[in-house]
């Protein structure tokens, strides 16, 4: 029932109901003077709450924001947060990934060692679970994979809740056994859903009108600057306290991944003459560019070498460097601290670290967490999607 119908019904009742003694009708009607309350303060949430209590069947939802605190897996390897599934809620830890679109986690029916190492969702214990039955499988660039069947249930992130199709894994590859998170929460577009026709969480949340804005904003804190603390995904809002200056919105050139045009790469403000299409991917740890771009960047770093086993290496002492590399998009150069290129010690006593920038992506660069932990990113899913980017405050 629509609210307008309720208002019409209320008006009709008021028109035909009078608790006073019966009097002869005044053919000109009765005028009721109205007085404005000077102390009234508009409160949409309170009004919606009042309507929901009075008319429970309406179930009116207020557009709002939902914050998901993150845990940083050392050394800034990945970031995960808690998501509630079903009724009553079963909580799983998921890695939020703009480079994929499926939401999945282990089912209680999965008996592989990887599944047993994690929280497994028991659909039989959720009163809101609905069986789908379609088979589902997904694989990732690192060779890991999972498969099972689809279902649907209430998925809640930071209090933003919608009915969502989910992948229930009955098999997981061994790579997931050591992962601290239970599964993945895809934030890409529905065109790269593993099963055609499945809508993403953001699709459903936007359609339901439960988000104040059609955005997901991301703050990934590095161990180097923030001790890995305070990270968050903000659904439906933008936290202006996390960045400096204003957001530059970079148009998405192709929906699937969050694909954008990278017009140039630079070192200390000097152009390296390198450009490519690329994606901003929260599910990838490092920055991965083309081989020529990787060579151009590392040629500016004394002691950098390209190792056949570990890829590009840089001196671990680089962690105190004040140099920057940059990626220019939509006319703005966004910096990444060269200190973050000293990603992780290779552990052989050489004093070398795996570089935060690697080669091998000649057609589609990946701006992963090394980029995002230097820049606040707003994934805006309007009719003309874009990524708002600004330098992180304090970096």
Secondary structure as the mmCIF struct_conf table of DSSP 4:
data_model
#
loop_
_struct_conf.conf_type_id
_struct_conf.id
_struct_conf.beg_label_comp_id
_struct_conf.beg_label_asym_id
_struct_conf.beg_label_seq_id
_struct_conf.end_label_comp_id
_struct_conf.end_label_asym_id
_struct_conf.end_label_seq_id
HELX_RH_AL_P HELX_RH_AL_P1 UNK A 3 UNK A 16
BEND BEND1 UNK A 20 UNK A 20
HELX_LH_PP_P HELX_LH_PP_P1 UNK A 21 UNK A 22
HELX_LH_PP_P HELX_LH_PP_P2 UNK A 24 UNK A 26
TURN_TY1_P TURN_TY1_P1 UNK A 27 UNK A 28
TURN_TY1_P TURN_TY1_P2 UNK A 38 UNK A 39
HELX_RH_AL_P HELX_RH_AL_P2 UNK A 44 UNK A 54
TURN_TY1_P TURN_TY1_P3 UNK A 56 UNK A 58
STRN STRN1 UNK A 64 UNK A 64
STRN STRN2 UNK A 66 UNK A 69
STRN STRN3 UNK A 71 UNK A 73
TURN_TY1_P TURN_TY1_P4 UNK A 74 UNK A 77
STRN STRN4 UNK A 78 UNK A 85
TURN_TY1_P TURN_TY1_P5 UNK A 86 UNK A 89
STRN STRN5 UNK A 90 UNK A 97
TURN_TY1_P TURN_TY1_P6 UNK A 98 UNK A 99
STRN STRN6 UNK A 103 UNK A 106
STRN STRN7 UNK A 107 UNK A 107
TURN_TY1_P TURN_TY1_P7 UNK A 108 UNK A 109
BEND BEND2 UNK A 112 UNK A 112
HELX_RH_AL_P HELX_RH_AL_P3 UNK A 113 UNK A 116
TURN_TY1_P TURN_TY1_P8 UNK A 117 UNK A 117
BEND BEND3 UNK A 118 UNK A 118
STRN STRN8 UNK A 121 UNK A 121
HELX_RH_3T_P HELX_RH_3T_P1 UNK A 123 UNK A 125
TURN_TY1_P TURN_TY1_P9 UNK A 127 UNK A 128
STRN STRN9 UNK A 130 UNK A 139
TURN_TY1_P TURN_TY1_P10 UNK A 141 UNK A 142
BEND BEND4 UNK A 143 UNK A 143
STRN STRN10 UNK A 145 UNK A 157
TURN_TY1_P TURN_TY1_P11 UNK A 158 UNK A 159
STRN STRN11 UNK A 160 UNK A 172
HELX_RH_3T_P HELX_RH_3T_P2 UNK A 174 UNK A 178
BEND BEND5 UNK A 180 UNK A 182
STRN STRN12 UNK A 183 UNK A 186
BEND BEND6 UNK A 188 UNK A 188
HELX_RH_3T_P HELX_RH_3T_P3 UNK A 190 UNK A 192
BEND BEND7 UNK A 194 UNK A 195
TURN_TY1_P TURN_TY1_P12 UNK A 196 UNK A 197
HELX_LH_PP_P HELX_LH_PP_P3 UNK A 198 UNK A 200
HELX_RH_AL_P HELX_RH_AL_P4 UNK A 201 UNK A 208
TURN_TY1_P TURN_TY1_P13 UNK A 209 UNK A 209
STRN STRN13 UNK A 211 UNK A 211
BEND BEND8 UNK A 212 UNK A 214
STRN STRN14 UNK A 215 UNK A 219
HELX_RH_AL_P HELX_RH_AL_P5 UNK A 223 UNK A 226
TURN_TY1_P TURN_TY1_P14 UNK A 227 UNK A 228
BEND BEND9 UNK A 230 UNK A 230
STRN STRN15 UNK A 232 UNK A 235
TURN_TY1_P TURN_TY1_P15 UNK A 236 UNK A 236
HELX_RH_3T_P HELX_RH_3T_P4 UNK A 240 UNK A 242
STRN STRN16 UNK A 243 UNK A 243
BEND BEND10 UNK A 244 UNK A 245
HELX_LH_PP_P HELX_LH_PP_P4 UNK A 247 UNK A 247
STRN STRN17 UNK A 248 UNK A 251
HELX_LH_PP_P HELX_LH_PP_P5 UNK A 252 UNK A 252
BEND BEND11 UNK A 253 UNK A 253
STRN STRN18 UNK A 254 UNK A 255
TURN_TY1_P TURN_TY1_P16 UNK A 256 UNK A 257
STRN STRN19 UNK A 258 UNK A 262
STRN STRN20 UNK A 264 UNK A 267
TURN_TY1_P TURN_TY1_P17 UNK A 268 UNK A 269
STRN STRN21 UNK A 270 UNK A 271
STRN STRN22 UNK A 276 UNK A 280
TURN_TY1_P TURN_TY1_P18 UNK A 282 UNK A 283
BEND BEND12 UNK A 285 UNK A 286
STRN STRN23 UNK A 287 UNK A 288
HELX_RH_AL_P HELX_RH_AL_P6 UNK A 291 UNK A 298
TURN_TY1_P TURN_TY1_P19 UNK A 299 UNK A 300
BEND BEND13 UNK A 301 UNK A 301
TURN_TY1_P TURN_TY1_P20 UNK A 302 UNK A 303
STRN STRN24 UNK A 305 UNK A 307
TURN_TY1_P TURN_TY1_P21 UNK A 308 UNK A 310
STRN STRN25 UNK A 311 UNK A 315
HELX_RH_3T_P HELX_RH_3T_P5 UNK A 316 UNK A 320
STRN STRN26 UNK A 324 UNK A 329
TURN_TY1_P TURN_TY1_P22 UNK A 330 UNK A 331
STRN STRN27 UNK A 332 UNK A 337
HELX_RH_3T_P HELX_RH_3T_P6 UNK A 338 UNK A 341
STRN STRN28 UNK A 342 UNK A 345
BEND BEND14 UNK A 347 UNK A 350
STRN STRN29 UNK A 352 UNK A 355
BEND BEND15 UNK A 356 UNK A 356
STRN STRN30 UNK A 357 UNK A 358
BEND BEND16 UNK A 362 UNK A 363
STRN STRN31 UNK A 364 UNK A 367
HELX_RH_AL_P HELX_RH_AL_P7 UNK A 369 UNK A 372
TURN_TY1_P TURN_TY1_P23 UNK A 373 UNK A 374
STRN STRN32 UNK A 375 UNK A 380
BEND BEND17 UNK A 382 UNK A 384
STRN STRN33 UNK A 386 UNK A 391
STRN STRN34 UNK A 392 UNK A 392
TURN_TY1_P TURN_TY1_P24 UNK A 393 UNK A 394
#
